[in-house]
Amino acid sequence: MKHILTLGFLLLLTFSFQSHAQEINIQQMDLQTCIDIALENNLTLQRSQVNLATQEANLIGNQGQRIPTLSTGASTGYRWGRSINPVTNLFENNRIGNVNVFGNANVTLFAGQQISNSIKQNKTDIEAAKFNVKATENNITLNVINLFINVVFAKEQLKIAENQLATTKEQLTVTTKLVDAGSLPLANKLDIQAQNATNELEVINASNTLRIAKLNLSQAMQLPFNENMDVVTPELSPENIALTDRGVDEIFEVALELMPEIKAAELGIESAEMGVRIAKGGYMPTLGIGASAFSNYIDQFFMGERQAFTTQLKNNFSNSANMQLNIPILSNFRNRANVQRARLQKRLSEIQDVETKNQLRQDIESAYTNANAARQSYQASLIRVSSLEESFRIAQQRFDAGAINFADYQLAQNNFFNAQADLVTSKYTYIFRVKVLDFYLGNPLKL
């Protein structure tokens, strides 16, 4: 029976996994699907979310310090030897069995604002943790977009390599016929065969590059690599993607108000300030009140009879109330050390804030410079491809007519296809760089 249950459980897991896998068409994955999967599976994001939940739990704990504590309990046991009989209040050498019941309540009235400041610090930490979660999501999204574009780019490079190979094969077929007919020397055929082998190698290299790009994207999504994985190529036209006309300073000012990591760093300073106030509260007196209730039962006779359990509890019931004031005078420099550490933590938070803003500015400066360079590269590549395409067309006509040798034809062909490859590179580089700048301006991260 146990084996049957185990087998059924394994089959259920397998079916559940297959059902989930079927929900995702790995051969038609668009960008949003890749981002959603990466966000769902990313362990760094999950760690940030757990940290947020921990801060929320800390808040619950500190808020609870404002509420009175209440506890109750009971104990039972026996005593032997000389002891006071609680009934007669006399020393006896009897074995005495007893049951004690009690309850206690305490509440802190004043603690140097430490409770209030701890709650404020917790709320600040929660907001900072939320911004950290958002910053992690943004980083994951940017990374997936980059890796997704790399896959699309690799697919385009593979197409170019395959087109070049197809052109060479076609030319090899024509040349072979001419050589066989005695119209061209054998050397021409051998040259094209060598070029064909080179183009086949380029296709293999492009295929491997595409496979690596898919592997990197799969790993970013925390999915097992599948050879059949493919992405939907979006309609990307650089002409429809305009580079912002805003300068670095303006983009930086906008990003300061939008980027969650900046908000988190600023809240870190606020939290550290609360920490200083909490530490200073250690110098302040604390005031609290408490109350307790007690009763007991013993298994001894009094005046010839043993009172009932409930009667004894009722007769022996007592309660008390107290107020306690603690004034710190000497604390082995604990409070001084706590304040000093809190101030140093605040200084570290201020350094972190400056460091985060400096890093943001540097990232924007790099992105802006790269985007402008990519735009210029793309525009130059467009002109280059247009010119070399016409040059290759003329070279092909002249080669077919026997006006140029294969070396000149091969040079024109390689120049054209290399220019196409460079155009694809500059195209996708430009698109991604523009998207990065759009991200800093708060625009949606999509293609």
LINHUHU-V324969 format. One line per field, one symbol per residue. ss: DSSP state (h for helix, s for strand, l for the rest). phi: phi as a letter, one per 30 degrees, with the letter a starting at -180 (. if undefined). Layout:
ss->???
phi->???
This chain:
ss->lhhhhhhhhhhhhhhhhhhhhhhlllllslhhhhhhhhhhhlhhhhhhhhhhhhhhhhhhhhhhhhllssssssssssslllsssllllssslllssssssssssssssslllhhhhhhhhhhhhhhhhhhhhhhhhhhhhhhhhhhhhhhhhhhhhhhhhhhhhhhhhhhhhhhhhhhhlllllhhhhhhhhhhhhhhhhhhhhhhhhhhhhhhhhhhhllllllllllsllllllhhhlllllllhhhhhhhhhhhlhhhhhhhhhhhhhhhhhhhhhhhhllssssssssssssslllsllslllhhhhhhhllssssssssslllllllhhhhhhhhhhhhhhhhhhhhhhhhhhhhhhhhhhhhhhhhhhhhhhhhhhhhhhhhhhhhhhhhhhhlllllhhhhhhhhhhhhhhhhhhhhhhhhhhhhhhhhhhhlllllll
phi->.ddddddddddddddddddddddcddcbcdddddddddddcddddddddddddddddddeddddddcdcbbbaabblbbbidaddddcicdbcddccbbcbabbbbbdcabiidddddddddddddddddddddddddddddddeddddddddddddddddddddddddddddddddddddidbddeddddddddddddddddddddddddddddddddddhcddbeddacddddcbedcccdecddddddddddedcdddddddddddddddddddddddddddbbbbbbbbbaabbccdbhibcddedddeddcdbbababbcccdcbbhidddddddddddddddddddddddddddddddeddddddddddddddddedddddddddddddddddddidbddddddddddddddddddddedddddddddddddddcidedac
